[in-house]
Protein backbone atom coordinates (compact mmCIF):
# COMPACT_ATOMS: atom_id res chain seq x y z
CA UNK A 1 0.00 0.00 0.00
CA UNK A 2 2.84 2.40 0.83
CA UNK A 3 4.49 1.61 -2.52
CA UNK A 4 1.26 2.31 -4.40
CA UNK A 5 0.84 5.64 -2.64
CA UNK A 6 4.48 6.62 -3.25
CA UNK A 7 4.40 5.80 -6.96
CA UNK A 8 2.39 8.89 -8.10
CA UNK A 9 4.57 11.08 -5.89
CA UNK A 10 7.77 9.71 -7.44
CA UNK A 11 6.36 10.11 -10.94
CA UNK A 12 5.46 13.73 -10.27
CA UNK A 13 8.95 14.48 -8.93
CA UNK A 14 10.51 12.86 -12.01
CA UNK A 15 8.26 14.93 -14.27
CA UNK A 16 8.99 18.13 -12.38
CA UNK A 17 12.79 17.90 -12.66
CA UNK A 18 13.02 18.33 -16.49
CA UNK A 19 10.40 21.08 -16.39
CA UNK A 20 12.43 23.00 -13.82
CA UNK A 21 15.60 22.55 -15.87
CA UNK A 22 13.82 23.76 -19.02
CA UNK A 23 12.55 26.82 -17.14
CA UNK A 24 16.11 27.64 -16.07
CA UNK A 25 17.48 27.34 -19.60
CA UNK A 26 14.77 29.21 -21.53
CA UNK A 27 15.35 32.91 -22.02
CA UNK A 28 16.82 35.57 -24.26
CA UNK A 29 20.05 36.03 -22.31
CA UNK A 30 22.95 33.69 -23.04
CA UNK A 31 23.99 31.73 -19.96
CA UNK A 32 27.37 30.76 -21.40
CA UNK A 33 28.80 34.26 -21.05
CA UNK A 34 30.42 35.91 -18.08
CA UNK A 35 27.05 37.04 -16.74
CA UNK A 36 25.46 33.57 -16.92
CA UNK A 37 25.76 32.81 -13.22
CA UNK A 38 24.40 36.23 -12.28
CA UNK A 39 21.39 35.79 -14.57
CA UNK A 40 20.66 32.39 -13.05
CA UNK A 41 20.85 33.62 -9.47
CA UNK A 42 18.95 36.88 -9.94
CA UNK A 43 16.34 35.96 -12.55
CA UNK A 44 16.06 32.32 -13.65
CA UNK A 45 16.17 30.59 -10.26
CA UNK A 46 13.78 33.05 -8.56
CA UNK A 47 11.33 32.77 -11.45
CA UNK A 48 11.37 28.98 -11.45
CA UNK A 49 10.94 28.82 -7.67
CA UNK A 50 8.15 31.41 -7.82
CA UNK A 51 6.25 29.41 -10.44
CA UNK A 52 6.61 26.17 -8.48
CA UNK A 53 5.62 27.75 -5.16
CA UNK A 54 2.62 29.46 -6.74
CA UNK A 55 1.40 26.33 -8.50
CA UNK A 56 1.79 24.13 -5.44
CA UNK A 57 0.18 26.62 -3.04
CA UNK A 58 -2.80 27.38 -5.28
CA UNK A 59 -3.46 23.70 -5.96
CA UNK A 60 -3.50 22.91 -2.24
CA UNK A 61 -5.66 25.98 -1.52
CA UNK A 62 -8.10 24.68 -4.13
CA UNK A 63 -8.35 21.35 -2.29
CA UNK A 64 -8.92 23.12 1.02
CA UNK A 65 -11.61 25.34 -0.51
CA UNK A 66 -13.40 22.36 -2.01
CA UNK A 67 -13.40 20.56 1.34
CA UNK A 68 -14.73 23.61 3.17
CA UNK A 69 -17.54 24.09 0.64
CA UNK A 70 -18.00 20.36 -0.12
CA UNK A 71 -18.12 21.10 -3.81
CA UNK A 72 -15.64 20.12 -6.54
CA UNK A 73 -16.39 23.12 -8.77
CA UNK A 74 -14.95 25.91 -6.64
CA UNK A 75 -11.51 27.39 -6.02
CA UNK A 76 -10.28 30.61 -4.38
CA UNK A 77 -10.41 32.40 -7.73
CA UNK A 78 -14.14 31.71 -8.15
CA UNK A 79 -15.35 32.43 -4.61
CA UNK A 80 -14.36 36.07 -4.24
CA UNK A 81 -11.25 35.37 -2.16
CA UNK A 82 -8.88 37.06 -4.62
CA UNK A 83 -11.09 40.09 -5.12
CA UNK A 84 -11.59 40.44 -1.35
CA UNK A 85 -7.83 40.25 -0.82
CA UNK A 86 -7.35 42.93 -3.47
CA UNK A 87 -9.93 45.10 -1.70
CA UNK A 88 -8.09 44.73 1.60
CA UNK A 89 -4.78 45.55 -0.06
CA UNK A 90 -6.29 48.56 -1.83
CA UNK A 91 -7.85 49.96 1.35
CA UNK A 92 -4.57 49.50 3.23
CA UNK A 93 -2.72 51.31 0.44
CA UNK A 94 -5.14 54.23 0.65
CA UNK A 95 -5.33 54.40 4.43
CA UNK A 96 -1.65 53.81 5.18
CA UNK A 97 0.35 54.81 2.08
CA UNK A 98 3.64 54.65 4.01
CA UNK A 99 2.97 51.20 5.47
CA UNK A 100 5.44 48.41 4.80
CA UNK A 101 4.82 45.26 2.82
CA UNK A 102 4.06 43.29 5.99
CA UNK A 103 1.16 45.54 6.94
CA UNK A 104 -0.28 45.40 3.43
CA UNK A 105 -0.04 41.63 3.30
CA UNK A 106 -1.86 41.35 6.62
CA UNK A 107 -4.59 43.61 5.22
CA UNK A 108 -4.83 41.50 2.07
CA UNK A 109 -5.04 38.28 4.09
CA UNK A 110 -7.75 39.72 6.35
CA UNK A 111 -9.66 40.88 3.28
CA UNK A 112 -9.45 37.45 1.70
CA UNK A 113 -10.51 35.85 4.97
CA UNK A 114 -13.55 38.11 5.28
CA UNK A 115 -14.56 37.66 1.64
CA UNK A 116 -14.37 33.86 1.88
CA UNK A 117 -16.33 33.87 5.14
CA UNK A 118 -19.10 35.91 3.50
CA UNK A 119 -19.18 33.46 0.59
CA UNK A 120 -19.56 30.53 2.97
CA UNK A 121 -22.45 32.27 4.70
CA UNK A 122 -24.10 32.95 1.33
CA UNK A 123 -24.09 29.29 0.30
CA UNK A 124 -25.09 27.89 3.67
CA UNK A 125 -28.78 27.72 2.80
CA UNK A 126 -28.45 26.59 -0.82
CA UNK A 127 -29.97 23.17 -1.60
CA UNK A 128 -27.10 20.62 -1.53
CA UNK A 129 -28.43 18.71 -4.52
CA UNK A 130 -27.98 21.76 -6.79
CA UNK A 131 -24.25 21.37 -7.28
CA UNK A 132 -23.75 24.21 -9.75
CA UNK A 133 -25.49 26.84 -7.61
CA UNK A 134 -22.43 27.11 -5.36
CA UNK A 135 -19.91 28.02 -8.08
CA UNK A 136 -22.46 30.33 -9.68
CA UNK A 137 -22.91 32.12 -6.36
CA UNK A 138 -19.14 32.37 -6.07
CA UNK A 139 -18.82 33.90 -9.53
CA UNK A 140 -21.51 36.47 -8.73
CA UNK A 141 -19.86 37.34 -5.42
CA UNK A 142 -16.49 37.65 -7.20
CA UNK A 143 -18.06 39.98 -9.75
CA UNK A 144 -19.56 42.20 -7.06
CA UNK A 145 -16.27 42.49 -5.17
CA UNK A 146 -14.32 43.00 -8.39
CA UNK A 147 -16.63 45.85 -9.39
CA UNK A 148 -16.13 47.50 -5.99
CA UNK A 149 -12.34 47.19 -6.30
CA UNK A 150 -12.35 48.60 -9.84
CA UNK A 151 -14.60 51.52 -8.81
CA UNK A 152 -12.36 52.47 -5.88
CA UNK A 153 -9.27 52.08 -8.04
CA UNK A 154 -10.76 54.29 -10.73
CA UNK A 155 -11.78 56.99 -8.27
CA UNK A 156 -8.37 57.04 -6.61
CA UNK A 157 -6.20 56.75 -9.75
CA UNK A 158 -4.97 53.30 -8.74
CA UNK A 159 -6.59 51.40 -11.58
CA UNK A 160 -3.23 50.26 -12.98
CA UNK A 161 -2.26 48.79 -9.63
CA UNK A 162 -5.61 47.02 -9.39
CA UNK A 163 -5.11 45.67 -12.91
CA UNK A 164 -1.77 44.17 -11.87
CA UNK A 165 -3.36 42.42 -8.90
CA UNK A 166 -6.48 41.09 -10.59
CA UNK A 167 -5.68 40.63 -14.27
CA UNK A 168 -1.95 40.12 -14.87
CA UNK A 169 -0.95 36.69 -13.61
CA UNK A 170 2.59 36.56 -15.03
CA UNK A 171 6.14 36.00 -13.81
CA UNK A 172 8.24 38.18 -16.14
CA UNK A 173 8.94 40.69 -13.37
CA UNK A 174 10.02 38.11 -10.79
CA UNK A 175 13.61 38.55 -9.64
CA UNK A 176 15.50 37.92 -6.43
CA UNK A 177 13.97 40.07 -3.70
CA UNK A 178 10.52 40.25 -5.33
CA UNK A 179 9.12 36.76 -4.84
CA UNK A 180 9.97 35.85 -1.23
CA UNK A 181 6.38 36.37 -0.04
CA UNK A 182 5.52 33.20 -1.95
CA UNK A 183 7.43 31.19 0.66
CA UNK A 184 4.76 32.31 3.13
CA UNK A 185 2.12 30.97 0.74
CA UNK A 186 4.03 27.69 0.55
CA UNK A 187 4.20 27.43 4.34
CA UNK A 188 0.48 28.17 4.63
CA UNK A 189 -0.29 25.46 2.10
CA UNK A 190 1.97 23.11 4.08
CA UNK A 191 -0.39 23.47 7.06
CA UNK A 192 -3.03 21.68 5.01
CA UNK A 193 -0.91 18.51 5.00
CA UNK A 194 -0.87 18.44 8.81
CA UNK A 195 -4.64 19.01 8.88
CA UNK A 196 -5.43 16.67 5.97
CA UNK A 197 -7.39 14.13 8.02
CA UNK A 198 -9.41 16.86 9.75
CA UNK A 199 -10.22 18.52 6.43
CA UNK A 200 -11.33 15.18 4.97
CA UNK A 201 -13.64 14.57 7.94
CA UNK A 202 -15.02 18.12 7.68
CA UNK A 203 -15.84 17.40 4.03
CA UNK A 204 -18.24 14.69 5.23
CA UNK A 205 -20.43 17.26 6.98
CA UNK A 206 -20.62 19.01 10.33
CA UNK A 207 -22.76 16.28 11.90
CA UNK A 208 -20.33 13.51 10.98
CA UNK A 209 -17.38 15.65 12.11
CA UNK A 210 -18.91 16.28 15.53
CA UNK A 211 -19.82 12.61 15.85
CA UNK A 212 -16.16 11.75 15.34
CA UNK A 213 -15.06 14.22 18.00
CA UNK A 214 -13.93 16.97 15.66
CA UNK A 215 -14.56 20.68 16.15
CA UNK A 216 -15.85 21.80 12.70
CA UNK A 217 -15.56 25.50 13.50
CA UNK A 218 -11.88 25.24 14.39
CA UNK A 219 -11.07 23.30 11.23
CA UNK A 220 -13.12 25.77 9.19
CA UNK A 221 -11.12 28.68 10.62
CA UNK A 222 -7.84 26.95 9.83
CA UNK A 223 -8.97 26.28 6.27
CA UNK A 224 -10.06 29.88 5.81
CA UNK A 225 -6.67 31.14 7.02
CA UNK A 226 -4.84 28.83 4.60
CA UNK A 227 -6.93 29.91 1.62
CA UNK A 228 -6.77 33.62 2.49
CA UNK A 229 -3.00 33.72 3.08
CA UNK A 230 -2.17 31.74 -0.06
CA UNK A 231 -4.46 33.88 -2.22
CA UNK A 232 -3.19 37.17 -0.78
CA UNK A 233 0.50 36.31 -1.18
CA UNK A 234 0.08 35.06 -4.75
CA UNK A 235 -2.13 37.94 -5.85
CA UNK A 236 0.19 40.61 -4.44
CA UNK A 237 3.29 39.00 -5.98
CA UNK A 238 2.28 37.80 -9.45
CA UNK A 239 -1.44 38.57 -9.83
CA UNK A 240 -4.44 36.28 -10.18
CA UNK A 241 -3.87 32.79 -11.59
CA UNK A 242 -7.20 31.29 -12.76
CA UNK A 243 -8.43 27.69 -12.77
CA UNK A 244 -5.35 26.07 -11.23
CA UNK A 245 -7.04 25.36 -7.90
CA UNK A 246 -10.01 23.93 -9.78
CA UNK A 247 -8.35 21.74 -12.41
CA UNK A 248 -5.51 20.09 -10.51
CA UNK A 249 -7.46 18.83 -7.45
CA UNK A 250 -10.16 17.32 -9.68
CA UNK A 251 -7.66 15.50 -11.87
CA UNK A 252 -5.66 14.18 -8.90
CA UNK A 253 -8.80 13.05 -7.06
CA UNK A 254 -9.93 11.08 -10.12
CA UNK A 255 -6.60 9.25 -10.16
CA UNK A 256 -5.94 8.83 -6.43
CA UNK A 257 -9.35 9.10 -4.80
CA UNK A 258 -10.26 11.23 -1.79
CA UNK A 259 -7.49 10.25 0.63
CA UNK A 260 -6.15 13.74 1.33
CA UNK A 261 -3.20 12.47 3.33
CA UNK A 262 -1.91 10.64 0.24
CA UNK A 263 -3.12 12.98 -2.49
CA UNK A 264 -2.15 16.43 -1.13
CA UNK A 265 1.61 16.10 -1.87
CA UNK A 266 0.78 14.85 -5.36
CA UNK A 267 -1.65 17.73 -5.81
CA UNK A 268 1.02 20.25 -4.82
CA UNK A 269 3.57 18.77 -7.24
CA UNK A 270 0.96 18.55 -10.01
CA UNK A 271 0.07 22.20 -9.51
CA UNK A 272 3.73 23.18 -9.69
CA UNK A 273 4.21 21.06 -12.83
CA UNK A 274 1.14 22.41 -14.60
CA UNK A 275 2.04 26.03 -13.92
CA UNK A 276 5.64 25.43 -15.01
CA UNK A 277 4.36 23.88 -18.23
CA UNK A 278 2.08 26.85 -18.92
CA UNK A 279 4.89 29.29 -18.12
CA UNK A 280 7.25 27.52 -20.52
CA UNK A 281 4.59 27.49 -23.26
CA UNK A 282 3.96 31.20 -22.76
CA UNK A 283 7.67 31.95 -23.04
CA UNK A 284 8.11 29.89 -26.23
CA UNK A 285 4.99 30.70 -28.27
CA UNK A 286 6.09 34.20 -29.30
CA UNK A 287 9.77 34.03 -28.31
CA UNK A 288 11.63 36.31 -27.51
CA UNK A 289 8.44 37.85 -26.09
CA UNK A 290 6.09 35.97 -23.82
CA UNK A 291 2.45 35.49 -22.98
CA UNK A 292 1.23 35.82 -19.38
CA UNK A 293 0.92 32.44 -17.73
CA UNK A 294 -2.65 33.32 -16.73
CA UNK A 295 -3.58 33.53 -20.43
CA UNK A 296 -2.17 30.10 -21.24
CA UNK A 297 -3.62 28.53 -18.10
CA UNK A 298 -6.96 30.26 -18.70
CA UNK A 299 -7.31 28.60 -22.11
CA UNK A 300 -6.27 25.18 -20.82
CA UNK A 301 -8.22 25.55 -17.58
CA UNK A 302 -11.42 26.61 -19.34
CA UNK A 303 -11.25 23.53 -21.56
CA UNK A 304 -10.69 21.19 -18.64
CA UNK A 305 -13.42 22.89 -16.62
CA UNK A 306 -15.93 22.36 -19.42
CA UNK A 307 -14.85 18.74 -19.65
CA UNK A 308 -15.40 18.33 -15.89
CA UNK A 309 -18.89 19.81 -16.26
CA UNK A 310 -19.92 17.61 -19.18
CA UNK A 311 -18.15 14.35 -18.43
CA UNK A 312 -20.26 11.37 -17.51
CA UNK A 313 -20.10 10.39 -13.85
CA UNK A 314 -17.93 7.38 -13.12
CA UNK A 315 -19.38 4.01 -12.20
CA UNK A 316 -16.50 2.60 -10.12
N, C-alpha and C positions, 0 to 999 in steps of 0.2 A: 504493500500500500504506500509506503514512504517513497519507493522508487517511482511508482506511478505518479505521485504528486510532484516529485522533483523533476520529472522528465519535461513538462511544459516550461518550468522555470529555467532549466538548462538550455532548452531550445531558444527561449527568448534572449538569454544572455548571449548565446552564439550568434543570433541574428543581429543583436544590438552592436556587437563589436565592429563588424565591417561598416555599418551605418555611421558609427562615430568616427571611424577612420576616414570615410569618404567626406564627412562634414569638415574634418580638419584639413583635408587636401584641396577642397573646392574653393576657389576664389580667384580674383584677378591678380593679386600680388604673387610674385614668384618666391617660393619658400627656399629656393636653393641659393639665394644671394646672401649677402652679409646681414640683411635685416630679417631673414627667415625666422630665426628664433624669437625675435622681438614680436613679429606678427603673430606667431603661434601663441605666445604668452599673453599678449594684450587683446587680441581679437578672436582668433580661431578657437582656442580652448574655452574662453568665457562664453562664446556663442554656443558651442556644442554643449557645454554644461547647462547653460540657460535653457536650451531647447529640451534637454533630457529632464531637467528638474520640472519645467513647466508641464511637459506631457505626463510625467508620472504623477505629479500633484493633482492636476485636473482630472485625470482618470480615476484616482482614488476618491477625490471629492465627489465625482459623479456617482460612484458606488454608495458613498455615505448619503448623498441626497436621495438616491432611489430607495435606500432602506428607511430613511426618515419618513418619506412620503408613501412608501409601499407601492411604487409605480415605476415601471421600467422606462417610461418615456419622458423623464425629466432629467435635468442636469442644472448646475448653478447658472449657466447661461440662459436658461429658459424659465427661470423662476424669479427673476428680478434681483438676484443676489448681486450680479455685476453692476447693474444700474444703481442699486442702493449703495453699494460701495463707492461708486463714482459720485453719488450725491453727497455722501459723508466727506469724501476727499475734497469736493468742490466747496462745501460749506466751511471746512477747516481752512482751505486756502483763502477764502474771503474773510473769515473772522480772525484768523491769525496768520497774516501774510509772512511774518518773520519766523514762523514756527519751523522746527527742523523736520527731517524726514520721518523720525520716529513718531512725532505727534500726529503727522498727517496719516501715517499708516494705521495708527490706533483709531483715528477718526474713520478711515475707510473700512476697517474691520468692524467697528461698531455699526456703521451704516449697513454693511452687508448682513450683519447679524440681525439688525432690526428688520430689514427688508425681507429676509428669509422667514423670520418669525411671523410677520404679517401674512406672507404667502401661506404658511402652514395653518394659520387661523382661518384664512379664506377657504381652504379646501376641506376643512374639518367636517363640514356638513354636506359635502357632495356625496351623491350615491356611489358606493364603492364599485358597483357593477359597471358604471360608466367610466371606463378606463381613460378615454381621451379627454374627458372634461378637466382633469387635473393639468395636463400640459397646456390645454387651451387657456385655462385660468392663469397659468404661469406666464404665457405669452402676453396676455392682456395686461397683467400686472407689470411685466417688463416694459411694455409699451407706455404705460402711464408714467412709470418712474423715469424712463428714458426721455419722455416729453418734458417732464419737470426739469431734468438735468439740462436738456438743450435750451429750454427757455431761460433758466438762470444763467447759463453760459453765454447766451446771446445778449442778455441784458447787461452783463458785466464784462463784456468783451473778452471772455475766456473760451469762446467757442472752439478755437483751435486746440486748446488743451483738452477740452471735453472730447473732441474728435480723436485725439491720440489715445485717450483712455478707452473709448467705447468702440472705435471703428478700425483701428490700425491693425493690431495683431501681427506684428512682424519683429524680426530680430536683427535687422541690419544695423541698428544703433547700439547693440550690446557690445560693450568692451569691459575690460577689467575695471572694477569700481562702480559699474552701473547695473549689475545683475545680482549682487549679493543678497538682496531681499528675498530672492527666490529660494535661498537655503532655508529661510523661515517657513516658506510654503512647503518645502520638502519635509521639514520637521513636523509641521502640523499634520501633513498627510501621514507621516509615520505613526502618529498617535492612533490612527484608525486601525493599524495592525494590532496594537495592544488591546483595542476595544472591539476586535472583529467578532468575537463570540457574542458580546452584548448587543452589537448592532444587528447581528443575524437574528437574535431572539426578539429584539424590538421590531424587526420587520414582520414578525408573526402576529403582531397586534399587542395593544396595551394589556388586554386581559390575560393573554398567554404569558406575557413578560412578568406581570405581577404574580401569576400563579407559580412561576419558576423562581420567585424571590428576587426579581430584578426591579430596580427603580426606573421606570420609563422616562420620567422627567429628567433625571440626571443624565441618562444616556442621550436623550434628545438635546440637552444643553451642550454636551460634549460634541455631538455631531454638528450642531449649529456653529460652534466655535471653529471646528475644523474647516467647514465649508466657507465660512466668512473669511477666515484668515488666508486660506489658499486663494480665494477669488480676489481679495484685496491686493495681495502681494503680486499676483500675476497681472492684474489689470493695471496697476500703477507702474509696473516695470516694462511690459511689452504690449499691453492692450488686451482686448477681449479675444479669446480663442474659441470659436463656436464648435459645437457638436462633439468635441473630443470626449467630454464626460458622459455623453449619451451613447456614442458608437462603441467605444472600447469595452465598457462594462457589459453591454449586451452581447458582444461577440465572445468575450471570455466566459460569461456565464453559460452560453450555449455549449461551449467546449468542455468546461470544467464543472458545471453545476453551480449550486448556491452555497458551497462551503467557503465562506469568506476567509477563514484562516488560511486555506490553501490557495484561493484564487486572487487575493489582494496583491501579493508580490508579483504575480503574473500580470495582473491588470496594470500595475505601475510600470512594469517593463514594456508592456504592449503600448501603453500611452506614450512612453518615451520613444519607442521605435516608430510609431505612427507619425508623431510630430516631426521626428528627424527625417523620415521619408518625405513628408510634405515640404519641409524646409529645403531639402536637397532638390526636389522637383522644382520648387519656386526659384531656386538659384540657377538652375540649368536651362529652364524653358526659354528664357530671353537673355541668356548670358551675353555680355558681362553685367547686365542689369538683373533685377530679380523681382519676383512677385511676392507680395506679403503671404506669409504662411497661412493666415486666416482665409485668404482667397482660395488657395489650393485645398485646404481642409474643408472650407465651406462647400465646395463643389463635391468632394468625395463624401463628406458627412451628410449632405442633403440626399445623395443617392442611397447611401446605406440606411438613412432614416426612413426613406420611402419604402425601401425593401423590408425593414422591420415592421412597418405599418401593414404592408400588404402580404407578407409571407403567411403561409398556412401554419397554424399551430402544430407543434410536434405531437407525436403520439407515443413517445417513449416514456 
